Amino acid sequence: MTTELKNTIEKLATEFTPLLNEIHSKSSTTKNYYGEYMNILSRFSNKGIGTIKLIALGLIKAGANVNGVNDAVKIIAGH
């Protein structure tokens, strides 16, 4: 992974931290919060799977549930 990519993921994580704190302060309506993460990721669906995966890495770095993020990505990607 390049330094530029690592820095981008770190910046995304910083931006997502307050949102994830809000999400995680409530009971999840879906397993591992995948529905909440899917809501975030789907906003970028017109940018392609590469962007979605980058956003997903930012969410995970910020403390999102890895399984929930992976499930959301699979659903958005149609797998």
C-alpha positions as CSV (number, residue, x, y, z in Angstrom):
1,M,0.0,0.0,0.0
2,T,1.4,3.4,-1.0
3,T,1.9,6.2,1.5
4,E,-0.6,8.3,-0.4
5,L,-3.3,5.6,0.0
6,K,-2.5,5.1,3.7
7,N,-2.8,8.9,4.2
8,T,-6.2,8.9,2.3
9,I,-7.5,6.1,4.5
10,E,-6.4,7.9,7.6
11,K,-8.1,11.1,6.5
12,L,-11.3,9.2,5.8
13,A,-11.1,7.6,9.2
14,T,-10.8,11.0,10.8
15,E,-13.8,12.2,9.0
16,F,-15.9,9.1,9.7
17,T,-15.1,8.9,13.4
18,P,-17.9,11.3,14.7
19,L,-20.4,9.6,12.4
20,L,-19.5,6.1,13.6
21,N,-19.6,7.3,17.2
22,E,-23.2,8.4,16.6
23,I,-24.1,5.1,14.8
24,H,-22.5,3.0,17.5
25,S,-24.2,4.9,20.3
26,K,-27.5,3.4,19.2
27,S,-28.7,-0.2,18.9
28,S,-28.0,-1.6,15.5
29,T,-31.0,-2.3,13.3
30,T,-29.0,-4.9,11.3
31,K,-26.4,-7.5,12.1
32,N,-23.0,-5.8,12.8
33,Y,-24.4,-2.5,11.7
34,Y,-24.2,-3.5,8.0
35,G,-27.3,-1.5,7.2
36,E,-25.9,1.7,8.6
37,Y,-22.6,1.1,6.8
38,M,-24.5,0.3,3.6
39,N,-26.3,3.6,3.8
40,I,-22.9,5.4,3.9
41,L,-21.3,3.3,1.2
42,S,-24.3,3.5,-1.2
43,R,-23.8,7.3,-1.4
44,F,-20.6,6.5,-3.4
45,S,-22.0,3.7,-5.5
46,N,-21.9,5.8,-8.7
47,K,-18.1,6.2,-8.2
48,G,-17.4,2.5,-8.7
49,I,-16.3,-0.4,-6.6
50,G,-12.7,1.0,-6.1
51,T,-14.1,4.0,-4.3
52,I,-16.5,2.0,-2.3
53,K,-13.6,-0.2,-1.1
54,L,-11.6,2.8,-0.2
55,I,-14.4,4.3,1.8
56,A,-14.9,0.9,3.4
57,L,-11.2,0.9,4.5
58,G,-11.7,4.3,6.0
59,L,-14.8,3.1,7.9
60,I,-12.9,0.1,9.3
61,K,-9.9,2.3,10.2
62,A,-12.3,4.6,12.1
63,G,-13.6,1.6,14.1
64,A,-16.5,0.2,12.1
65,N,-17.3,-3.5,12.5
66,V,-15.3,-5.3,9.9
67,N,-17.9,-8.0,9.3
68,G,-20.6,-5.4,8.9
69,V,-18.6,-3.3,6.4
70,N,-17.7,-6.4,4.4
71,D,-21.3,-7.5,4.3
72,A,-22.4,-4.0,3.1
73,V,-19.7,-4.0,0.4
74,K,-20.8,-7.4,-0.8
75,I,-24.5,-6.3,-1.0
76,I,-23.6,-3.1,-2.9
77,A,-21.3,-4.9,-5.2
78,G,-24.0,-7.5,-5.9
79,H,-22.1,-10.5,-4.6
